[in-house]
Amino acid sequence: MCMFIFFLSVYIWKKKWVESDSKLRELQKSLNSALEKCAAERQGRIRAQQALRKAIVAEPKSENLEMASYPMAPIGIIQSCFSTRNGTPRQPLLVPLARACLVFDSARAPPASLEGLEEYSHCWIIYVFHLNTDLEKLWKHPSKSKFKAKVRVPRLKGGRMGVFATRSPHRPCPIGLTVAKVEAVQGNMLLLSGVDLVDGTPVLDIKPYLPYCDNIEGAVVPNWVMVDSMLSVASVSFSDDFPSSLLDCWKAAEKCLYSSQDELKNLVKQVLSWDIRSLSQRNRPHDTLIKIGNGDTADNISDLDDSPDGEVSGYGSELAASGEIIYHLILEGMDFSYRIDCNGNVIVEKVHLSSSIPFGNKKRCNYLMWKDKHK
């Protein structure tokens, strides 16, 4: 009887094993079929994408260049301490205190896409030179765009160089590349420092800075690129009336990326330690009255500059009663007026809230949002 029960148990177990093995084979066969189908669909997708890409980038048969373009939209907008182009550094990291907040479009770059970025010290930023005065050339046929192959270079005192040998914003594709220090990440916002970006700059992409491959040892540049001293000033000082005018502005300010008046003052000093005037402004004598048309003094000398030719024109300048030229620097919506003597000494006279730059923007970032997150 025991032997019968034993053989019966073996028979039942073997039958179940055969049934299970059969089901397993069927499932495996079904899985293989599904994988083959997915692979075929993937290959079909890849072929379709390749064909589409080939059709898009194919040389157009007509003058319509839209088929040869790659439409891209900004992933975010820069909120910078530099309210205008004038004063915005020509290169990154020259002004360590220069701050900006990159606010991402959450529909294109959700907060999750920023996870891990705070572990890097610096990042690359790819952006659009949106304030170029010749952006309409982008919509013209190359034969009609009147693209300038050479631009004036500040370090060459007006000498011209091929545009691709410079970092001029006036390029066939007005795209800029810069590097900045990552200070903090919060939600859909990225706080940066050492920036050379003007307020409102559209950003196309960011990438982490990798020292092991981005820092090229032994890289060579032309001698004229190394001549930075010609763009530096002798000294920067502040008038006796400056502190009181700064205090009045600070009380009226609603949004600011800086924690104190002293920090903002240091920013001004760092920015003006470089001669931010255009080439034509630097070449004008400081003690000569400049007249226009009907004999009146020019209230915006920078309008005479040829900015599309590679120069960044000043925001504005005016003639003082003494005949000295008073220049203006707009930072955080504040208008700092200063003069520079023939020896390169800068004296910041006063500051007031700019009437042309809206300051009280409720959507702007401010220091209080970041004070506990700085590295």
VENZI-V938505 format. One record per residue. N is the residue number from 0. RES is the residue in three letters. PSI is psi in degrees with one decimal (* if undefined). Layout:
n=<N,N>
res=<RES,RES>
psi=<PSI,PSI>
This chain:
n=<0,1,2,3,4,5,6,7,8,9,10,11,12,13,14,15,16,17,18,19,20,21,22,23,24,25,26,27,28,29,30,31,32,33,34,35,36,37,38,39,40,41,42,43,44,45,46,47,48,49,50,51,52,53,54,55,56,57,58,59,60,61,62,63,64,65,66,67,68,69,70,71,72,73,74,75,76,77,78,79,80,81,82,83,84,85,86,87,88,89,90,91,92,93,94,95,96,97,98,99,100,101,102,103,104,105,106,107,108,109,110,111,112,113,114,115,116,117,118,119,120,121,122,123,124,125,126,127,128,129,130,131,132,133,134,135,136,137,138,139,140,141,142,143,144,145,146,147,148,149,150,151,152,153,154,155,156,157,158,159,160,161,162,163,164,165,166,167,168,169,170,171,172,173,174,175,176,177,178,179,180,181,182,183,184,185,186,187,188,189,190,191,192,193,194,195,196,197,198,199,200,201,202,203,204,205,206,207,208,209,210,211,212,213,214,215,216,217,218,219,220,221,222,223,224,225,226,227,228,229,230,231,232,233,234,235,236,237,238,239,240,241,242,243,244,245,246,247,248,249,250,251,252,253,254,255,256,257,258,259,260,261,262,263,264,265,266,267,268,269,270,271,272,273,274,275,276,277,278,279,280,281,282,283,284,285,286,287,288,289,290,291,292,293,294,295,296,297,298,299,300,301,302,303,304,305,306,307,308,309,310,311,312,313,314,315,316,317,318,319,320,321,322,323,324,325,326,327,328,329,330,331,332,333,334,335,336,337,338,339,340,341,342,343,344,345,346,347,348,349,350,351,352,353,354,355,356,357,358,359,360,361,362,363,364,365,366,367,368,369,370,371,372,373,374>
res=<MET,CYS,MET,PHE,ILE,PHE,PHE,LEU,SER,VAL,TYR,ILE,TRP,LYS,LYS,LYS,TRP,VAL,GLU,SER,ASP,SER,LYS,LEU,ARG,GLU,LEU,GLN,LYS,SER,LEU,ASN,SER,ALA,LEU,GLU,LYS,CYS,ALA,ALA,GLU,ARG,GLN,GLY,ARG,ILE,ARG,ALA,GLN,GLN,ALA,LEU,ARG,LYS,ALA,ILE,VAL,ALA,GLU,PRO,LYS,SER,GLU,ASN,LEU,GLU,MET,ALA,SER,TYR,PRO,MET,ALA,PRO,ILE,GLY,ILE,ILE,GLN,SER,CYS,PHE,SER,THR,ARG,ASN,GLY,THR,PRO,ARG,GLN,PRO,LEU,LEU,VAL,PRO,LEU,ALA,ARG,ALA,CYS,LEU,VAL,PHE,ASP,SER,ALA,ARG,ALA,PRO,PRO,ALA,SER,LEU,GLU,GLY,LEU,GLU,GLU,TYR,SER,HIS,CYS,TRP,ILE,ILE,TYR,VAL,PHE,HIS,LEU,ASN,THR,ASP,LEU,GLU,LYS,LEU,TRP,LYS,HIS,PRO,SER,LYS,SER,LYS,PHE,LYS,ALA,LYS,VAL,ARG,VAL,PRO,ARG,LEU,LYS,GLY,GLY,ARG,MET,GLY,VAL,PHE,ALA,THR,ARG,SER,PRO,HIS,ARG,PRO,CYS,PRO,ILE,GLY,LEU,THR,VAL,ALA,LYS,VAL,GLU,ALA,VAL,GLN,GLY,ASN,MET,LEU,LEU,LEU,SER,GLY,VAL,ASP,LEU,VAL,ASP,GLY,THR,PRO,VAL,LEU,ASP,ILE,LYS,PRO,TYR,LEU,PRO,TYR,CYS,ASP,ASN,ILE,GLU,GLY,ALA,VAL,VAL,PRO,ASN,TRP,VAL,MET,VAL,ASP,SER,MET,LEU,SER,VAL,ALA,SER,VAL,SER,PHE,SER,ASP,ASP,PHE,PRO,SER,SER,LEU,LEU,ASP,CYS,TRP,LYS,ALA,ALA,GLU,LYS,CYS,LEU,TYR,SER,SER,GLN,ASP,GLU,LEU,LYS,ASN,LEU,VAL,LYS,GLN,VAL,LEU,SER,TRP,ASP,ILE,ARG,SER,LEU,SER,GLN,ARG,ASN,ARG,PRO,HIS,ASP,THR,LEU,ILE,LYS,ILE,GLY,ASN,GLY,ASP,THR,ALA,ASP,ASN,ILE,SER,ASP,LEU,ASP,ASP,SER,PRO,ASP,GLY,GLU,VAL,SER,GLY,TYR,GLY,SER,GLU,LEU,ALA,ALA,SER,GLY,GLU,ILE,ILE,TYR,HIS,LEU,ILE,LEU,GLU,GLY,MET,ASP,PHE,SER,TYR,ARG,ILE,ASP,CYS,ASN,GLY,ASN,VAL,ILE,VAL,GLU,LYS,VAL,HIS,LEU,SER,SER,SER,ILE,PRO,PHE,GLY,ASN,LYS,LYS,ARG,CYS,ASN,TYR,LEU,MET,TRP,LYS,ASP,LYS,HIS,LYS>
psi=<-40.4,-40.6,-38.3,-46.4,-38.5,-50.0,-34.0,-41.6,-41.1,-42.5,-46.6,-43.4,-42.5,-40.6,-45.5,-37.5,-40.8,-43.7,-43.3,-40.6,-38.5,-44.4,-39.1,-41.5,-40.6,-43.4,-41.5,-41.9,-41.5,-40.6,-45.2,-40.1,-42.2,-41.2,-41.2,-39.0,-44.0,-42.5,-41.6,-42.7,-40.8,-44.4,-39.0,-41.5,-45.2,-44.2,-40.8,-42.4,-41.2,-41.5,-40.9,-44.9,-41.7,-38.0,-36.4,-44.7,-1.8,145.8,123.9,146.9,-17.5,-169.2,-5.2,110.8,2.6,-34.0,-15.4,10.1,163.0,92.7,126.3,147.4,148.2,145.1,-9.8,170.5,140.1,131.3,104.1,158.3,-17.8,104.4,-26.0,171.3,-36.4,123.8,-21.1,124.7,149.4,-20.5,158.3,158.8,2.9,-27.9,92.4,-31.8,-4.8,113.4,154.8,152.2,119.5,113.4,116.2,147.8,108.5,-23.4,-31.1,-32.9,85.4,158.2,-32.1,-26.0,-13.0,-5.4,129.8,-17.2,-31.0,-12.6,-11.1,151.2,-31.8,162.5,152.3,145.9,125.2,125.3,176.5,135.4,77.5,-14.4,6.3,138.9,-3.0,30.7,-20.9,-16.8,-24.4,-25.7,8.7,155.5,141.5,-34.7,-16.2,-0.2,-15.8,43.2,133.5,116.2,-22.7,145.4,157.4,139.3,122.9,-41.7,-18.4,13.7,42.5,-6.9,151.2,149.5,152.5,137.3,-32.9,-5.7,7.5,176.9,30.1,141.1,-15.7,91.1,162.2,-41.9,106.2,66.8,133.3,154.2,127.2,168.1,145.7,159.4,133.1,113.9,-43.2,155.9,131.4,112.5,-122.7,24.7,147.0,120.4,129.6,157.6,164.0,25.1,157.5,40.7,135.0,155.3,135.5,3.0,126.5,133.4,132.0,-32.1,157.9,149.6,145.0,145.0,126.9,104.1,-34.1,-21.8,-23.2,-24.1,104.1,109.7,133.4,12.7,142.3,138.5,159.1,156.1,-36.3,-23.1,-29.2,-9.8,83.1,-21.7,-29.5,-17.2,1.3,159.0,167.0,-42.7,160.8,123.8,170.3,142.9,166.4,-27.1,-10.5,-46.2,-41.2,-38.7,-34.5,-40.0,-42.8,-42.0,-41.2,-38.7,-35.0,-16.2,136.8,-36.9,134.6,144.5,8.2,149.5,-21.0,168.0,-38.5,-39.8,-40.3,-39.1,-40.4,-35.1,-47.3,-42.8,-40.6,-41.8,-45.7,-2.6,-13.1,141.6,104.1,1.2,156.7,167.0,-45.1,-34.4,-38.2,-30.2,-10.2,138.3,142.5,-15.7,17.9,129.2,132.7,124.4,155.0,151.6,-89.9,7.9,-6.1,155.8,146.0,131.5,-1.9,77.9,-28.9,-17.8,-19.6,-8.1,151.4,73.8,-34.5,-8.9,19.9,-4.9,145.6,112.5,156.9,158.4,-38.9,160.2,160.7,164.4,127.3,167.8,-29.4,-8.8,-6.5,150.1,128.3,123.0,164.0,139.8,125.2,113.8,131.2,36.6,10.3,136.5,106.8,120.5,138.4,162.9,160.8,127.2,179.0,-13.7,3.8,20.9,124.4,131.4,116.0,119.4,-56.1,178.0,145.3,161.2,132.0,134.7,-18.4,-13.6,115.4,125.1,-41.8,67.5,112.3,-22.6,-2.2,150.8,156.6,168.2,-35.3,-25.7,-19.0,-7.1,-28.0,2.1,-1.5,143.9,*>
